Amino acid sequence: MRMLKRQKIVCSRFILQSRHVVAIPNAMAERPMPSEELDWVGMRATQLYELQLLLQNCARNRAAIEGMACHAQIIRVGLGADTITSNMLMNMYSKCGLVDSARKLFDEMPVRSLVSWNTIIGSHTQVGESEKALVLFMQMQKEGTSVSEFTVSSVVCACAAKCCVFECKQLHGFALKTMLDSNVFVGTALLDVYAKCGLVKDAILVFESMPERSDVTWSSMVAGYVQNELYEEALVLFHRAQAMGLEHSQFTISSALSACAARAALFEGNQVHAVLCKTGIGSNIFVISSLIDMYAKCGVIEEAFIVFSKVKEKNVVLWNAMLSGFSRHVRSLEAMILFEKMQQMGICPNEITYVSVLTACSHLGLVEKGRKYFDLMIREHNVSPNVLHYSCMADILGRAGLLHEAKDLIDRMPFDPTASMWGSLLASCRIYRNLELGEVAAKHLFEIEPLNAGNHVLLSDIYAANNRWEEVARARKFLKESEAKKERGMSWIEIRHQVHSFMVGERNHPRIVEIYLKLEELVGEMKKIGYKAETEHDFHDVEESRKQELLRHHSEKLALTFGIMVLPHGAPIRIMKNLRICGDCHSFMKLASIITEREIIVRDTNRFHHFKNGHCSCGEFW
């Protein structure tokens, strides 16, 4: 009712403002006398000006109904053929999301200006109709209509939406030919589309060759590095912009925080946080969300919660960021409490919220809780489960040992199973040594991602766990002969603002000899309190002593040892790993937390493990 009342008020104001327009219905029907010519033209110009003002106001306020009424008045007084007015009408329809109406108006225009073409091409680009934008651009060329920097940048943006590399290169050539490549709008659009298409070198060439760069140019390049997982380069560029005295936008800050989160570079993240406080954009919800995510991914969930708590007005984006952080750190109880709290505050959970809550249940094997939330999502909040929710449920069931129920869920869901679903089932089959279902999951994975060597390794591990050594040898032989590649285990640790990386069996680190000596000393101390290498976690068909050596040189153990050597006594050690932590390393970290009297935090591909006083936050369920 309030909306209806508001519309009536706005319409009434519109009628009052345009009443004298309606009062001249015979102005076009009767030819004015020569003595009245000047008065008639002046009146018409005034009416046109006032209608255009009304149109601008409708576009600014996204007032579609009032804009349509204004369009009707324009047609009634015979001003519809005016090109400027038609351009303003197209802009109004576009701003209101009525692109079809804008296009109909464009197609019916007797005369089109460059602004007409730019407006309609931009309209199609904004709603993701890149093909229509490209067709219009080609139509422009055929008709011999001149183009501007806005035309080219809009069409390039259309290419970015669909990652049309070939068309983008053609447009780049066109920009060079027409000498528009040096324009800041065209250059920014080009580097953005190159980055989104994975052509980072081309994006860098465009960026470095630009004579002038805007804030959007810098933020697009930083974001381009992050999108292509070149996090170090993103931070270098961020600091370069900072050294030049450029003001950082919310988009640049968010991208820099994402780079810090991916590298687990806490010191760099703290620096970006300081910049954020100085710039005065710390109240931006999306920047704060990135800040929470950064602290959570760097292993300091307490800092993430402090940032979250300081925000007075929280939207669902912030609640989701904090929920995701708790879930990732296996703070399942805190995640569930926060989930209840957000509902008490009147925030309605969305599909992202439920992914975090279900993941929290998965990390601790809370099957009944997971089922409850899955049902609640549909019944109370009317959220349709998507493939991610089904994937979480399959993971919950699989990790709890309910393998056949997980398989049934995958078969019954209304989506095609993804690689992550079959991968989760295969990993669960490895834990519970279920060869039958493991082979089924592996077969699907080999079809979906034939070049992923990790799937072959998981299956061979299941064979090894069931003492099927002939199948193990066959699987590993196939792996060697195929093009599939296994990702090597790697861990990294940040020490005094520098990230140190370690591969399994590392040989290249400048202090590697000291590290191995210290590791042997640490293993000796652990053996005194009962440590024994859990060789059942190594599935290589080699002698026992060789298995112990292979386990001892895992990358996370090397990173831990280096941390013990160089960090102050009692300081927490934060290690990031690109693969799932193995059982032997998990036991090793628990004992190391006792001997060194430190908290050891390990982030693997699935979650964070907080080791303290011989215990892990995961509760031995990972």
LUMZA-468215 format. One record per residue (C-alpha): chain; residue in one letter; x, y, z. Coordinates in steps of 0.02 Angstrom, whole numbers, padded with zeros to 5 digits. Last residue first. Example, Ala and Ser with C-alpha at 12.3 -4.5 7.8 and 13.67 -1.06 7.14 Angstrom:
REC   mol   type       c1       c2       c3
REC     A      S    00684   -00053    00357
REC     A      A    00615   -00225    00390
//
This chain:
REC   mol   type       c1       c2       c3
REC     A      W    01966   -01736    00447
REC     A      F    01896   -01799    00610
REC     A      E    02029   -01817    00744
REC     A      G    01941   -01686    00852
REC     A      C    01973   -01554    00718
REC     A      S    02039   -01432    00849
REC     A      C    02193   -01539    00875
REC     A      H    02266   -01596    01041
REC     A      G    02443   -01619    01107
REC     A      N    02449   -01458    01208
REC     A      K    02391   -01356    01058
REC     A      F    02369   -01400    00875
REC     A      H    02244   -01291    00778
REC     A      H    02201   -01377    00613
REC     A      F    02123   -01265    00481
REC     A      R    02013   -01337    00344
REC     A      N    01997   -01434    00181
REC     A      T    02146   -01392    00071
REC     A      D    02265   -01383    00219
REC     A      R    02289   -01242    00343
REC     A      V    02404   -01289    00487
REC     A      I    02410   -01192    00651
REC     A      I    02538   -01242    00782
REC     A      E    02514   -01171    00957
REC     A      R    02677   -01178    01051
REC     A      E    02752   -01269    01199
REC     A      T    02890   -01339    01086
REC     A      I    02879   -01517    01152
REC     A      I    02689   -01518    01175
REC     A      S    02646   -01434    01008
REC     A      A    02770   -01551    00923
REC     A      L    02672   -01701    00988
REC     A      K    02513   -01640    00904
REC     A      M    02606   -01590    00745
REC     A      F    02682   -01765    00725
REC     A      S    02512   -01848    00745
REC     A      H    02442   -01743    00602
REC     A      C    02600   -01771    00500
REC     A      D    02573   -01959    00516
REC     A      G    02389   -01947    00469
REC     A      C    02419   -01846    00311
REC     A      I    02377   -01661    00291
REC     A      R    02266   -01630    00139
REC     A      L    02358   -01541   -00001
REC     A      N    02419   -01363   -00038
REC     A      K    02484   -01332    00137
REC     A      M    02491   -01173    00243
REC     A      I    02589   -01163    00405
REC     A      R    02564   -01043    00549
REC     A      I    02681   -01061    00700
REC     A      P    02627   -00977    00862
REC     A      A    02761   -00885    00962
REC     A      G    02816   -00977    01120
REC     A      H    03001   -00956    01088
REC     A      P    03034   -00827    00955
REC     A      L    03026   -00887    00773
REC     A      V    03184   -00941    00680
REC     A      M    03221   -01124    00719
REC     A      I    03044   -01177    00768
REC     A      G    02977   -01104    00606
REC     A      F    03108   -01197    00506
REC     A      T    03055   -01360    00589
REC     A      L    02872   -01326    00554
REC     A      A    02907   -01292    00369
REC     A      L    03007   -01453    00355
REC     A      K    02869   -01553    00441
REC     A      E    02738   -01473    00326
REC     A      S    02839   -01524    00171
REC     A      H    02848   -01710    00209
REC     A      H    03028   -01766    00240
REC     A      R    02991   -01881    00387
REC     A      L    02858   -01976    00289
REC     A      L    02980   -02023    00151
REC     A      E    03111   -02075    00279
REC     A      Q    02988   -02185    00373
REC     A      K    02933   -02267    00209
REC     A      R    03116   -02304    00166
REC     A      S    03141   -02390    00334
REC     A      E    02985   -02496    00308
REC     A      E    03038   -02560    00137
REC     A      V    02950   -02501   -00021
REC     A      D    02780   -02523   -00104
REC     A      H    02731   -02340   -00081
REC     A      F    02567   -02323    00015
REC     A      D    02626   -02208    00154
REC     A      H    02491   -02180    00286
REC     A      E    02518   -02356    00353
REC     A      T    02693   -02296    00395
REC     A      E    02634   -02210    00552
REC     A      A    02805   -02152    00612
REC     A      K    02820   -02187    00798
REC     A      Y    02813   -02053    00931
REC     A      G    02807   -02116    01111
REC     A      I    02873   -01977    01222
REC     A      K    03057   -02018    01193
REC     A      K    03022   -02040    01007
REC     A      M    02971   -01857    01002
REC     A      E    03141   -01797    01062
REC     A      G    03228   -01897    00926
REC     A      V    03107   -01831    00794
REC     A      L    03152   -01653    00847
REC     A      E    03340   -01687    00833
REC     A      E    03315   -01764    00661
REC     A      L    03214   -01609    00611
REC     A      K    03352   -01493    00676
REC     A      L    03478   -01581    00565
REC     A      Y    03360   -01575    00416
REC     A      I    03330   -01389    00442
REC     A      E    03514   -01349    00462
REC     A      V    03551   -01433    00295
REC     A      I    03402   -01343    00213
REC     A      R    03461   -01169    00261
REC     A      P    03470   -01097    00084
REC     A      H    03312   -01190    00032
REC     A      N    03343   -01292   -00126
REC     A      R    03338   -01474   -00067
REC     A      E    03157   -01504   -00012
REC     A      G    03102   -01687    00008
REC     A      V    02919   -01634   -00003
REC     A      M    02921   -01455   -00064
REC     A      F    02951   -01307    00051
REC     A      S    02907   -01124    00028
REC     A      H    02966   -00976    00132
REC     A      V    02858   -00818    00133
REC     A      Q    02946   -00659    00190
REC     A      H    02877   -00529    00310
REC     A      R    02985   -00589    00455
REC     A      I    02941   -00773    00429
REC     A      E    02785   -00826    00332
REC     A      I    02769   -01015    00309
REC     A      W    02740   -01121    00156
REC     A      S    02696   -01301    00120
REC     A      M    02705   -01404   -00039
REC     A      G    02652   -01581   -00085
REC     A      R    02673   -01617   -00268
REC     A      E    02520   -01610   -00380
REC     A      K    02505   -01769   -00480
REC     A      K    02505   -01755   -00669
REC     A      A    02399   -01846   -00796
REC     A      E    02480   -01861   -00967
REC     A      S    02478   -02051   -00957
REC     A      E    02625   -02172   -00950
REC     A      K    02672   -02136   -00770
REC     A      L    02492   -02144   -00711
REC     A      F    02460   -02307   -00802
REC     A      K    02611   -02381   -00714
REC     A      R    02545   -02316   -00548
REC     A      A    02375   -02397   -00575
REC     A      R    02451   -02562   -00632
REC     A      A    02570   -02568   -00484
REC     A      V    02428   -02533   -00362
REC     A      E    02317   -02662   -00450
REC     A      E    02454   -02792   -00424
REC     A      W    02476   -02736   -00244
REC     A      R    02297   -02769   -00191
REC     A      N    02338   -02764   -00005
REC     A      N    02169   -02683    00038
REC     A      A    02254   -02521    00095
REC     A      A    02360   -02531   -00063
REC     A      Y    02207   -02540   -00176
REC     A      I    02132   -02391   -00084
REC     A      D    02297   -02297   -00107
REC     A      S    02294   -02342   -00293
REC     A      L    02122   -02262   -00303
REC     A      L    02183   -02104   -00217
REC     A      V    02335   -02096   -00331
REC     A      H    02228   -02112   -00487
REC     A      N    02116   -01971   -00425
REC     A      G    02267   -01862   -00386
REC     A      A    02329   -01881   -00565
REC     A      N    02199   -01759   -00630
REC     A      L    02218   -01766   -00819
REC     A      P    02060   -01870   -00850
REC     A      E    01947   -01746   -00761
REC     A      I    01764   -01794   -00790
REC     A      E    01790   -01968   -00861
REC     A      F    01926   -02022   -00738
REC     A      L    01818   -01950   -00599
REC     A      H    01669   -02059   -00646
REC     A      K    01776   -02217   -00643
REC     A      A    01856   -02163   -00478
REC     A      A    01686   -02150   -00393
REC     A      V    01637   -02326   -00448
REC     A      E    01809   -02396   -00401
REC     A      G    01796   -02319   -00228
REC     A      L    01621   -02390   -00207
REC     A      E    01689   -02567   -00220
REC     A      L    01856   -02537   -00134
REC     A      N    01788   -02471    00030
REC     A      R    01946   -02441    00134
REC     A      Y    01854   -02330    00260
REC     A      I    01973   -02182    00240
REC     A      R    02002   -02218    00054
REC     A      C    01815   -02235    00024
REC     A      S    01794   -02064    00105
REC     A      A    01921   -01991   -00017
REC     A      L    01828   -02071   -00163
REC     A      L    01662   -02001   -00101
REC     A      S    01736   -01827   -00087
REC     A      G    01812   -01841   -00260
REC     A      W    01646   -01899   -00332
REC     A      M    01565   -01745   -00259
REC     A      S    01709   -01629   -00307
REC     A      A    01704   -01692   -00486
REC     A      T    01523   -01638   -00501
REC     A      P    01367   -01746   -00503
REC     A      D    01237   -01693   -00633
REC     A      F    01095   -01610   -00541
REC     A      P    00922   -01663   -00479
REC     A      M    00994   -01769   -00336
REC     A      R    00951   -01954   -00331
REC     A      D    01117   -02032   -00384
REC     A      I    01222   -01918   -00273
REC     A      L    01107   -01952   -00125
REC     A      D    01117   -02140   -00157
REC     A      K    01309   -02132   -00156
REC     A      A    01308   -02038    00009
REC     A      E    01190   -02168    00083
REC     A      H    01307   -02305    00022
REC     A      L    01457   -02219    00102
REC     A      L    01384   -02186    00274
REC     A      G    01558   -02186    00350
REC     A      A    01541   -02017    00438
REC     A      R    01655   -01938    00307
REC     A      G    01539   -02001    00170
REC     A      L    01378   -01937    00248
REC     A      I    01444   -01762    00282
REC     A      D    01530   -01756    00112
REC     A      A    01370   -01806    00021
REC     A      M    01278   -01671    00119
REC     A      C    01408   -01540    00072
REC     A      S    01399   -01590   -00112
REC     A      Y    01209   -01580   -00106
REC     A      H    01225   -01403   -00039
REC     A      L    01352   -01358   -00173
REC     A      V    01241   -01427   -00314
REC     A      N    01099   -01313   -00265
REC     A      P    00968   -01332   -00130
REC     A      S    00819   -01216   -00158
REC     A      V    00809   -01091   -00016
REC     A      N    00630   -01070    00047
REC     A      H    00689   -01012    00218
REC     A      E    00581   -01124    00327
REC     A      R    00557   -01290    00235
REC     A      I    00699   -01294    00110
REC     A      M    00842   -01230    00217
REC     A      L    00771   -01312    00371
REC     A      D    00782   -01484    00288
REC     A      F    00967   -01463    00247
REC     A      Y    00995   -01389    00420
REC     A      K    00918   -01541    00507
REC     A      R    01010   -01665    00396
REC     A      G    01174   -01582    00439
REC     A      K    01134   -01583    00623
REC     A      E    01096   -01769    00611
REC     A      V    01261   -01805    00524
REC     A      L    01377   -01702    00633
REC     A      G    01541   -01773    00567
REC     A      L    01645   -01632    00641
REC     A      H    01704   -01552    00479
REC     A      S    01544   -01599    00388
REC     A      C    01434   -01503    00510
REC     A      A    01538   -01345    00481
REC     A      T    01522   -01375    00294
REC     A      L    01332   -01380    00314
REC     A      V    01336   -01212    00403
REC     A      S    01451   -01133    00274
REC     A      V    01348   -01195    00125
REC     A      Y    01190   -01140    00216
REC     A      T    01247   -00960    00226
REC     A      I    01292   -00959    00041
REC     A      E    01114   -01014   -00005
REC     A      N    01037   -00872    00094
REC     A      P    01002   -00844    00279
REC     A      C    00875   -00708    00321
REC     A      I    00944   -00572    00435
REC     A      G    00818   -00518    00568
REC     A      M    00942   -00503    00711
REC     A      Q    00875   -00665    00786
REC     A      Q    00913   -00748    00620
REC     A      M    01092   -00688    00628
REC     A      K    01108   -00755    00806
REC     A      E    01052   -00931    00759
REC     A      F    01186   -00944    00625
REC     A      L    01313   -00867    00743
REC     A      I    01276   -01003    00870
REC     A      M    01295   -01136    00734
REC     A      A    01461   -01064    00675
REC     A      E    01525   -01050    00854
REC     A      L    01485   -01234    00883
REC     A      S    01570   -01283    00719
REC     A      R    01732   -01193    00754
REC     A      V    01818   -01306    00629
REC     A      H    01929   -01162    00572
REC     A      R    01850   -01163    00399
REC     A      S    01676   -01162    00475
REC     A      F    01716   -01015    00588
REC     A      G    01783   -00918    00438
REC     A      S    01634   -00962    00328
REC     A      L    01516   -00902    00464
REC     A      M    01613   -00738    00475
REC     A      A    01603   -00707    00288
REC     A      N    01420   -00759    00284
REC     A      W    01374   -00637    00422
REC     A      L    01465   -00499    00328
REC     A      V    01376   -00534    00163
REC     A      V    01207   -00551    00252
REC     A      N    01214   -00369    00309
REC     A      K    01290   -00300    00467
REC     A      E    01253   -00130    00541
REC     A      K    01366   -00098    00691
REC     A      V    01530   -00168    00627
REC     A      K    01651   -00188    00773
REC     A      S    01603   -00370    00801
REC     A      F    01659   -00423    00626
REC     A      V    01831   -00345    00645
REC     A      I    01852   -00429    00814
REC     A      F    01790   -00594    00740
REC     A      A    01922   -00590    00603
REC     A      E    02055   -00551    00733
REC     A      E    02003   -00706    00831
REC     A      I    02006   -00811    00671
REC     A      V    02192   -00781    00653
REC     A      G    02241   -00920    00532
REC     A      C    02284   -00816    00379
REC     A      K    02123   -00876    00296
REC     A      A    02017   -00803    00437
REC     A      Y    02112   -00638    00437
REC     A      M    02089   -00621    00249
REC     A      D    01905   -00669    00251
REC     A      I    01868   -00540    00385
REC     A      L    01959   -00407    00282
REC     A      S    01868   -00458    00122
REC     A      S    01701   -00438    00213
REC     A      I    01759   -00269    00279
REC     A      V    01795   -00216    00099
REC     A      F    01622   -00276    00045
REC     A      I    01534   -00184    00185
REC     A      N    01620   -00017    00156
REC     A      S    01646    00063    00327
REC     A      G    01834    00054    00317
REC     A      I    01833    00174    00169
REC     A      G    01924    00311    00267
REC     A      T    02086    00296    00170
REC     A      K    02191    00285    00328
REC     A      C    02098    00135    00400
REC     A      L    02112    00040    00236
REC     A      V    02298    00077    00226
REC     A      A    02318    00000    00400
REC     A      H    02219   -00154    00345
REC     A      V    02332   -00167    00192
REC     A      Q    02482   -00171    00310
REC     A      N    02400   -00303    00420
REC     A      G    02369   -00409    00266
REC     A      E    02552   -00394    00215
REC     A      F    02602   -00457    00387
REC     A      L    02474   -00597    00378
REC     A      A    02528   -00665    00209
REC     A      A    02418   -00821    00199
REC     A      R    02458   -00818    00013
REC     A      A    02274   -00829   -00036
REC     A      A    02219   -00712    00103
REC     A      C    02351   -00583    00058
REC     A      A    02294   -00585   -00124
REC     A      S    02112   -00567   -00070
REC     A      L    02161   -00418    00039
REC     A      A    02245   -00337   -00112
REC     A      S    02088   -00365   -00218
REC     A      S    01976   -00289   -00084
REC     A      I    02091   -00137   -00066
REC     A      T    02095   -00108   -00254
REC     A      F    01904   -00121   -00264
REC     A      Q    01876   -00003   -00117
REC     A      S    01982    00127   -00205
REC     A      H    02163    00167   -00166
REC     A      E    02224    00344   -00181
REC     A      L    02384    00359   -00280
REC     A      G    02540    00422   -00193
REC     A      M    02661    00341   -00314
REC     A      A    02725    00229   -00174
REC     A      Q    02547    00166   -00147
REC     A      A    02527    00123   -00330
REC     A      R    02689    00024   -00321
REC     A      H    02630   -00059   -00160
REC     A      F    02474   -00123   -00248
REC     A      L    02577   -00177   -00398
REC     A      V    02691   -00281   -00286
REC     A      L    02537   -00351   -00198
REC     A      A    02459   -00410   -00362
REC     A      E    02626   -00482   -00422
REC     A      E    02637   -00589   -00264
REC     A      Y    02458   -00648   -00287
REC     A      L    02473   -00709   -00465
REC     A      E    02322   -00824   -00447
REC     A      N    02249   -00773   -00615
REC     A      Q    02101   -00684   -00536
REC     A      V    02221   -00601   -00413
REC     A      Y    02329   -00531   -00553
REC     A      G    02176   -00464   -00643
REC     A      A    02111   -00384   -00482
REC     A      V    02274   -00286   -00467
REC     A      M    02259   -00237   -00650
REC     A      S    02077   -00185   -00634
REC     A      S    02115   -00085   -00475
REC     A      W    02253    00011   -00564
REC     A      T    02147    00050   -00716
REC     A      V    01995    00097   -00610
REC     A      D    02101    00224   -00516
REC     A      S    02143    00300   -00685
REC     A      R    02296    00272   -00793
REC     A      E    02370    00387   -00926
REC     A      P    02506    00352   -01054
REC     A      M    02454    00167   -01061
REC     A      S    02595    00056   -01123
REC     A      E    02623   -00029   -00954
REC     A      F    02440   -00076   -00936
REC     A      V    02420   -00142   -01114
REC     A      L    02578   -00246   -01099
REC     A      I    02523   -00310   -00928
REC     A      A    02354   -00365   -00997
REC     A      D    02439   -00455   -01141
REC     A      K    02550   -00547   -01017
REC     A      V    02398   -00591   -00911
REC     A      L    02303   -00678   -01050
REC     A      G    02190   -00779   -00933
REC     A      C    02029   -00724   -01018
REC     A      K    01982   -00615   -00869
REC     A      A    02153   -00532   -00876
REC     A      Y    02136   -00496   -01063
REC     A      V    01961   -00426   -01036
REC     A      D    02020   -00309   -00898
REC     A      L    02174   -00254   -00995
REC     A      L    02063   -00205   -01142
REC     A      A    01932   -00114   -01038
REC     A      T    02066   -00012   -00949
REC     A      G    02149    00033   -01114
REC     A      V    01984    00086   -01193
REC     A      F    01934    00196   -01046
REC     A      V    02109    00273   -01028
REC     A      N    02124    00317   -01212
REC     A      S    02293    00266   -01282
REC     A      D    02214    00125   -01385
REC     A      L    02098    00248   -01473
REC     A      M    02216    00281   -01619
REC     A      T    02086    00218   -01746
REC     A      K    02201    00078   -01806
REC     A      L    02261    00038   -01630
REC     A      A    02081    00028   -01568
REC     A      F    02034   -00084   -01714
REC     A      G    02179   -00200   -01673
REC     A      H    02120   -00210   -01493
REC     A      L    01945   -00242   -01558
REC     A      Q    02010   -00389   -01659
REC     A      K    02105   -00452   -01507
REC     A      C    01945   -00443   -01405
REC     A      E    01847   -00535   -01540
REC     A      F    01971   -00679   -01535
REC     A      V    01974   -00685   -01344
REC     A      C    01786   -00687   -01316
REC     A      C    01789   -00713   -01127
REC     A      K    01598   -00703   -01122
REC     A      A    01583   -00554   -01002
REC     A      A    01751   -00485   -01061
REC     A      C    01688   -00473   -01241
REC     A      A    01546   -00360   -01184
REC     A      C    01673   -00253   -01093
REC     A      V    01767   -00235   -01258
REC     A      V    01604   -00177   -01339
REC     A      S    01580   -00044   -01205
REC     A      S    01762    00014   -01216
REC     A      V    01749    00031   -01406
REC     A      T    01590    00134   -01403
REC     A      F    01649    00243   -01258
REC     A      E    01812    00282   -01347
REC     A      S    01711    00348   -01494
REC     A      V    01644    00274   -01655
REC     A      S    01599    00348   -01824
REC     A      T    01450    00275   -01916
REC     A      G    01494    00198   -02084
REC     A      E    01335    00097   -02095
REC     A      K    01433   -00066   -02104
REC     A      Q    01541   -00014   -01955
REC     A      M    01389    00028   -01850
REC     A      Q    01311   -00139   -01893
REC     A      M    01471   -00223   -01831
REC     A      F    01450   -00131   -01665
REC     A      L    01267   -00181   -01657
REC     A      V    01313   -00364   -01683
REC     A      L    01444   -00353   -01544
REC     A      A    01317   -00280   -01421
REC     A      K    01189   -00412   -01468
REC     A      E    01317   -00551   -01436
REC     A      S    01366   -00474   -01268
REC     A      E    01193   -00481   -01193
REC     A      G    01259   -00479   -01014
REC     A      V    01135   -00352   -00943
REC     A      Q    01262   -00211   -00940
REC     A      T    01328   -00251   -01113
REC     A      H    01155   -00237   -01193
REC     A      S    01130   -00065   -01116
REC     A      G    01305   -00006   -01163
REC     A      I    01271   -00049   -01345
REC     A      I    01105    00043   -01334
REC     A      T    01180    00200   -01259
REC     A      N    01336    00204   -01370
REC     A      W    01231    00188   -01528
REC     A      S    01112    00329   -01479
REC     A      V    01258    00438   -01419
REC     A      L    01336    00420   -01592
REC     A      S    01175    00493   -01664
REC     A      R    01027    00401   -01737
REC     A      V    00895    00472   -01855
REC     A      P    00727    00391   -01892
REC     A      M    00727    00301   -01723
REC     A      E    00617    00146   -01726
REC     A      D    00758    00021   -01692
REC     A      F    00819    00127   -01546
REC     A      L    00647    00135   -01466
REC     A      K    00628   -00053   -01479
REC     A      R    00803   -00074   -01404
REC     A      A    00761    00037   -01254
REC     A      S    00600   -00059   -01226
REC     A      D    00696   -00224   -01232
REC     A      V    00825   -00153   -01111
REC     A      L    00698   -00118   -00974
REC     A      G    00820   -00125   -00828
REC     A      C    00766    00044   -00758
REC     A      K    00934    00121   -00804
REC     A      S    00911    00055   -00982
REC     A      Y    00736    00125   -00997
REC     A      M    00797    00296   -00940
REC     A      N    00947    00293   -01057
REC     A      M    00836    00247   -01202
REC     A      L    00719    00391   -01159
REC     A      M    00866    00511   -01149
REC     A      N    00925    00455   -01320
REC     A      S    00749    00478   -01388
REC     A      T    00747    00656   -01319
REC     A      I    00912    00695   -01403
REC     A      T    00852    00622   -01568
REC     A      D    00686    00716   -01575
REC     A      A    00563    00606   -01670
REC     A      G    00456    00577   -01515
REC     A      L    00414    00762   -01494
REC     A      G    00237    00752   -01564
REC     A      V    00141    00819   -01414
REC     A      R    00065    00649   -01377
REC     A      I    00227    00552   -01407
REC     A      I    00320    00654   -01276
REC     A      Q    00173    00639   -01156
REC     A      A    00177    00449   -01173
REC     A      H    00364    00445   -01141
REC     A      C    00336    00545   -00981
REC     A      A    00209    00416   -00925
REC     A      M    00335    00280   -00964
REC     A      G    00465    00370   -00858
REC     A      E    00342    00386   -00714
REC     A      I    00315    00197   -00719
REC     A      A    00503    00160   -00736
REC     A      A    00565    00268   -00592
REC     A      R    00748    00215   -00581
REC     A      N    00779    00372   -00476
REC     A      R    00912    00445   -00591
REC     A      A    00823    00387   -00749
REC     A      C    00658    00464   -00690
REC     A      N    00746    00629   -00648
REC     A      Q    00829    00634   -00817
REC     A      L    00661    00603   -00900
REC     A      L    00579    00744   -00801
REC     A      L    00717    00864   -00855
REC     A      Q    00690    00808   -01035
REC     A      L    00504    00844   -01018
REC     A      E    00543    01018   -00954
REC     A      Y    00660    01056   -01099
REC     A      L    00536    00992   -01228
REC     A      Q    00396    01098   -01154
REC     A      T    00505    01253   -01155
REC     A      A    00556    01223   -01336
REC     A      R    00373    01202   -01388
REC     A      M    00323    01365   -01302
REC     A      G    00465    01458   -01387
REC     A      V    00419    01389   -01557
REC     A      W    00237    01442   -01536
REC     A      D    00282    01616   -01474
REC     A      L    00399    01645   -01622
REC     A      E    00273    01588   -01751
REC     A      E    00126    01690   -01686
REC     A      S    00144    01836   -01811
REC     A      P    00171    01709   -01950
REC     A      M    00007    01623   -01907
REC     A      P    00022    01451   -01829
REC     A      R   -00024    01298   -01935
REC     A      E   -00156    01202   -01840
REC     A      A   -00144    01016   -01799
REC     A      M    00025    01022   -01712
REC     A      A   -00027    01145   -01577
REC     A      N   -00203    01074   -01568
REC     A      P   -00175    00969   -01413
REC     A      I   -00098    01117   -01321
REC     A      A   -00155    01092   -01139
REC     A      V   -00069    00924   -01122
REC     A      V    00101    01008   -01110
REC     A      H    00027    01137   -00989
REC     A      R   -00007    00998   -00866
REC     A      S    00173    00932   -00868
REC     A      Q    00229    00981   -00693
REC     A      L    00059    00950   -00616
REC     A      I    00043    00781   -00699
REC     A      F    00218    00730   -00639
REC     A      R    00178    00784   -00462
REC     A      S    00020    00678   -00466
REC     A      C    00119    00530   -00536
REC     A      V    00245    00545   -00393
REC     A      I    00105    00551   -00263
REC     A      K    00012    00404   -00341
REC     A      Q    00174    00301   -00348
REC     A      R    00207    00337   -00164
REC     A      K    00031    00280   -00118
REC     A      L    00054    00119   -00215
REC     A      M    00220    00085   -00129
REC     A      R    00144    00118    00041
REC     A      M    00000    00000    00000
//
